[in-house]
Amino acid sequence: MLSFWRVILSILFPPFSVLDKGCGSIIIVFILTLCGWVPGVIAALVILNNPKN
């Protein structure tokens, strides 16, 4: 389950919320955030909610 602070961080600045998930996740979320804030937030939440960490 996602922690409350992780969700808040993924809404405010998505790349910071996936720092511990690896370089690929950070790059993907960062690029999607540059394309638009909403795709970055969605990608961050999907990556954080993935049970196969």
SULGI-V675424 format. One record per residue. N is the residue number from 1. RES is the residue in one letter. PHI is phi in radians with two decimals (none if undefined). PSI is psi in radians with two decimals (NA if undefined). Layout:
BEGIN
{{N/RES/PHI/PSI} {N/RES/PHI/PSI}}
END
This chain:
BEGIN
{{1/M/none/2.51} {2/L/-1.32/2.46} {3/S/-1.39/2.70} {4/F/-1.04/-0.75} {5/W/-1.22/-0.57} {6/R/-1.13/-0.73} {7/V/-1.15/-0.76} {8/I/-1.08/-0.75} {9/L/-1.14/-0.65} {10/S/-1.23/-0.43} {11/I/-1.39/-0.71} {12/L/-1.33/-0.86} {13/F/-2.56/1.63} {14/P/-0.96/-0.72} {15/P/-1.08/-0.55} {16/F/-1.18/-0.47} {17/S/-1.31/-0.35} {18/V/-1.91/0.41} {19/L/-1.03/-0.62} {20/D/-1.55/0.10} {21/K/-1.69/-0.05} {22/G/1.98/2.85} {23/C/-1.15/-0.68} {24/G/-1.08/-0.74} {25/S/-1.13/-0.70} {26/I/-1.11/-0.77} {27/I/-1.14/-0.78} {28/I/-1.07/-0.83} {29/V/-1.15/-0.66} {30/F/-1.13/-0.78} {31/I/-1.13/-0.74} {32/L/-1.16/-0.58} {33/T/-1.19/-0.64} {34/L/-1.15/-0.61} {35/C/-1.24/-0.54} {36/G/3.08/2.56} {37/W/-1.16/-0.73} {38/V/-1.12/-0.80} {39/P/-1.06/-0.61} {40/G/-1.15/-0.73} {41/V/-1.14/-0.77} {42/I/-1.09/-0.79} {43/A/-1.10/-0.73} {44/A/-1.10/-0.75} {45/L/-1.17/-0.64} {46/V/-1.16/-0.76} {47/I/-1.15/-0.71} {48/L/-1.23/-0.49} {49/N/-1.55/-0.05} {50/N/-1.23/2.13} {51/P/-1.27/-0.28} {52/K/-1.59/1.02} {53/N/-1.01/NA}}
END
